[in-house]
Amino acid sequence: MKRAALLVLIGLAALPVREGLGAGKDENLATFFMGRIKYANDNGNDCSSVGEDLMKLVSQASTIRVQEERRLRLTDPQIFETPFLFMNGHDEFVFTEAELANLREYLSHGGFVFGSGCCTNPGFPKAWRREFARIFAGTQIKQIPYDHLIYRSFYKLDRVRSNNGNRNIYLEGLFYQDNLVAVMCEDGLCCAFSANNNCNMGKGVDVEDGKKLALNIAVYALTH
């Protein structure tokens, strides 16, 4: 995808998720902005610079202006003005009913959530699968195969390499009405694109693959 095309697509996609909340603000039309989620008992500060590093990846692939990340709780109405939310963590968590209700409305109206476990700790991925499966009745978290568009929305990734043995790493996702609305990588993806895997040595996602995959996720989320 060429830079000009990416600029136009993200510029169009940076509209509020739900009408009536901030619609028409000029700053929303020309910038990429991301919400960093504070959820359950987590203050949204695991691997503190990871949100800024994700936005840098987007800015390096386009000429778009990137705003500072927004730190938001899932119960904040401002999430409906933020089409792309990021969450990461090390530990188990449980959403409140209010958080689940807001996520249900957010994801069913065009919002997207990108989640990443930190340092391949098992607690966060386990909780993410369980809690996101609670959002829409009868849904399950599914492994996303390599023929899905998210693996080629910017870079073409035939596989995502692991630093721990010769195995492939797959995203997992939540679908709503056949649309992918949330993805998660259990293998410390945020450590790969933010910390060059310094906190996850010998494990997790290959650094170069991790940076490409993170950008693919952002581009996919903002153009679908």
C-alpha positions as CSV (number, residue, x, y, z in Angstrom):
1,M,0.0,0.0,0.0
2,K,1.4,3.4,-1.0
3,R,1.9,6.2,1.5
4,A,-0.7,8.5,-0.1
5,A,-3.3,5.8,0.0
6,L,-2.6,5.0,3.6
7,L,-2.8,8.6,4.5
8,V,-6.3,9.0,2.9
9,L,-7.6,5.7,4.4
10,I,-6.5,6.4,7.9
11,G,-7.7,10.0,7.6
12,L,-11.1,8.8,6.7
13,A,-11.1,6.1,9.3
14,A,-10.2,8.5,12.1
15,L,-13.8,9.4,12.6
16,P,-15.7,8.9,15.8
17,V,-17.1,5.4,16.3
18,R,-20.6,6.6,17.3
19,E,-22.4,9.6,15.8
20,G,-23.0,12.5,18.2
21,L,-19.8,12.2,20.2
22,G,-17.3,14.7,18.9
23,A,-18.4,14.4,15.2
24,G,-17.1,17.3,13.1
25,K,-14.0,18.1,15.1
26,D,-11.2,19.0,12.7
27,E,-8.5,17.3,14.8
28,N,-10.2,13.9,14.3
29,L,-10.2,14.2,10.5
30,A,-6.4,14.6,9.9
31,T,-4.7,12.6,12.6
32,F,-4.2,9.1,13.9
33,F,-5.0,8.8,17.6
34,M,-5.2,5.7,19.8
35,G,-6.8,5.0,23.1
36,R,-4.7,3.2,25.7
37,I,-7.1,1.3,27.9
38,K,-7.3,1.3,31.6
39,Y,-9.3,-1.8,32.4
40,A,-10.4,-3.7,35.5
41,N,-7.7,-3.1,38.1
42,D,-5.0,-2.3,35.5
43,N,-3.9,1.3,35.1
44,G,-3.0,0.9,31.4
45,N,0.7,1.5,32.1
46,D,2.3,-2.0,31.5
47,C,5.4,-1.4,29.3
48,S,4.7,2.3,29.6
49,S,6.0,3.5,26.2
50,V,4.4,0.8,24.1
51,G,1.4,2.9,22.9
52,E,3.7,5.7,21.7
53,D,5.9,3.2,19.9
54,L,2.9,1.8,18.1
55,M,1.9,5.2,16.9
56,K,5.5,5.8,15.7
57,L,5.2,2.8,13.5
58,V,2.1,4.3,11.9
59,S,3.8,7.7,11.4
60,Q,6.9,6.1,9.8
61,A,4.7,4.4,7.2
62,S,2.8,7.5,6.3
63,T,2.8,11.3,6.4
64,I,-0.1,11.5,8.8
65,R,0.1,13.6,11.9
66,V,0.1,11.4,15.0
67,Q,-1.4,12.7,18.3
68,E,-0.4,11.6,21.8
69,E,-2.2,8.5,23.0
70,R,-5.3,8.9,25.0
71,R,-5.4,7.2,28.4
72,L,-9.0,6.0,28.7
73,R,-11.1,3.8,31.0
74,L,-13.5,1.4,29.3
75,T,-16.3,3.2,31.0
76,D,-15.3,6.6,29.6
77,P,-17.7,7.9,26.9
78,Q,-14.6,9.2,25.0
79,I,-13.9,5.6,23.7
80,F,-16.6,6.3,21.2
81,E,-14.5,9.1,19.7
82,T,-11.5,6.7,19.5
83,P,-11.8,4.1,16.7
84,F,-8.6,2.2,17.8
85,L,-8.0,1.0,21.3
86,F,-4.9,-0.8,22.6
87,M,-4.6,-2.8,25.8
88,N,-1.7,-4.9,27.2
89,G,-0.8,-6.5,30.4
90,H,0.9,-9.3,32.4
91,D,-1.8,-10.6,34.7
92,E,-5.3,-12.0,34.9
93,F,-8.2,-9.6,34.9
94,V,-12.0,-9.5,35.0
95,F,-14.2,-6.9,33.3
96,T,-16.9,-5.2,35.2
97,E,-20.5,-5.4,33.8
98,A,-20.2,-1.7,32.9
99,E,-17.0,-2.3,31.0
100,L,-18.5,-5.2,29.1
101,A,-21.6,-3.1,28.2
102,N,-19.4,-0.3,26.8
103,L,-17.2,-2.7,24.9
104,R,-20.3,-4.4,23.4
105,E,-21.6,-1.1,22.1
106,Y,-18.2,0.1,21.0
107,L,-17.3,-3.0,19.0
108,S,-20.8,-3.3,17.5
109,H,-20.5,0.3,16.2
110,G,-17.2,0.0,14.3
111,G,-14.6,0.2,17.1
112,F,-11.5,-2.1,17.2
113,V,-9.4,-3.4,20.1
114,F,-5.8,-4.6,19.8
115,G,-4.6,-6.6,22.8
116,S,-1.1,-8.0,23.6
117,G,0.2,-10.0,26.4
118,C,3.5,-8.8,27.9
119,C,6.6,-10.9,28.1
120,T,4.6,-14.1,27.2
121,N,3.1,-14.2,30.7
122,P,0.1,-16.5,30.5
123,G,-2.3,-14.6,32.7
124,F,-3.3,-11.8,30.3
125,P,-4.0,-14.0,27.2
126,K,-6.0,-16.4,29.3
127,A,-8.1,-13.6,30.8
128,W,-8.5,-11.8,27.4
129,R,-9.9,-14.9,25.7
130,R,-12.4,-15.5,28.5
131,E,-13.5,-11.8,28.9
132,F,-13.8,-11.0,25.2
133,A,-15.8,-14.1,24.7
134,R,-18.3,-12.7,27.2
135,I,-19.0,-9.6,25.1
136,F,-21.3,-11.1,22.5
137,A,-23.5,-14.1,23.4
138,G,-22.5,-17.3,21.7
139,T,-19.1,-16.1,20.4
140,Q,-15.7,-17.7,20.8
141,I,-12.2,-16.4,20.3
142,K,-10.8,-17.9,17.1
143,Q,-7.3,-18.4,15.8
144,I,-6.8,-16.2,12.7
145,P,-5.3,-18.1,9.8
146,Y,-2.6,-16.7,7.5
147,D,-4.9,-16.2,4.6
148,H,-6.8,-13.4,6.5
149,L,-6.3,-9.9,5.2
150,I,-4.9,-8.7,8.5
151,Y,-1.6,-10.4,7.6
152,R,-1.3,-8.5,4.4
153,S,-3.0,-5.1,5.0
154,F,0.4,-3.3,4.7
155,Y,3.2,-5.9,4.7
156,K,2.6,-9.3,3.3
157,L,3.3,-11.8,6.0
158,D,3.2,-15.5,5.0
159,R,4.1,-16.4,8.5
160,V,5.0,-14.8,11.8
161,R,8.1,-16.3,13.3
162,S,8.7,-17.2,17.0
163,N,12.0,-16.7,18.8
164,N,11.3,-19.9,20.7
165,G,11.7,-22.8,18.4
166,N,10.6,-23.2,14.8
167,R,6.9,-22.5,15.2
168,N,4.5,-20.0,13.8
169,I,2.7,-17.4,15.8
170,Y,-1.0,-16.6,15.0
171,L,-3.3,-13.8,16.1
172,E,-6.5,-14.6,17.9
173,G,-9.6,-12.7,17.2
174,L,-13.2,-11.8,18.1
175,F,-15.7,-11.6,15.3
176,Y,-19.0,-9.7,15.3
177,Q,-21.4,-10.3,12.4
178,D,-18.4,-11.9,10.5
179,N,-16.3,-8.7,11.0
180,L,-13.0,-8.9,12.9
181,V,-13.4,-6.4,15.8
182,A,-10.7,-7.4,18.3
183,V,-7.3,-9.2,18.0
184,M,-4.8,-10.5,20.6
185,C,-1.4,-11.9,20.4
186,E,-0.3,-14.0,23.4
187,D,3.4,-14.1,22.5
188,G,4.5,-10.7,23.7
189,L,3.9,-8.8,20.5
190,C,4.2,-5.5,22.2
191,C,7.6,-6.4,23.6
192,A,8.8,-7.1,20.0
193,F,7.7,-3.8,18.4
194,S,8.3,-1.6,21.5
195,A,11.3,-3.0,23.4
196,N,13.1,-5.0,20.7
197,N,12.3,-8.0,22.9
198,N,14.8,-7.0,25.6
199,C,12.2,-8.0,28.2
200,N,11.4,-11.3,26.4
201,M,14.8,-12.6,25.3
202,G,14.6,-16.0,23.5
203,K,10.8,-16.0,23.5
204,G,7.9,-14.3,21.8
205,V,7.6,-12.8,18.4
206,D,10.6,-12.1,16.1
207,V,11.3,-8.4,16.3
208,E,11.0,-7.5,12.6
209,D,7.9,-9.7,12.2
210,G,6.5,-8.1,15.3
211,K,6.9,-4.5,14.0
212,K,5.3,-5.5,10.6
213,L,2.4,-7.3,12.3
214,A,1.7,-4.4,14.6
215,L,1.5,-2.0,11.7
216,N,-0.7,-4.4,9.8
217,I,-3.1,-4.6,12.7
218,A,-3.3,-0.8,12.9
219,V,-3.9,-0.4,9.2
220,Y,-6.4,-3.2,9.1
221,A,-8.4,-1.7,12.0
222,L,-8.5,1.8,10.5
223,T,-9.4,0.7,6.9
224,H,-12.1,-2.0,7.6
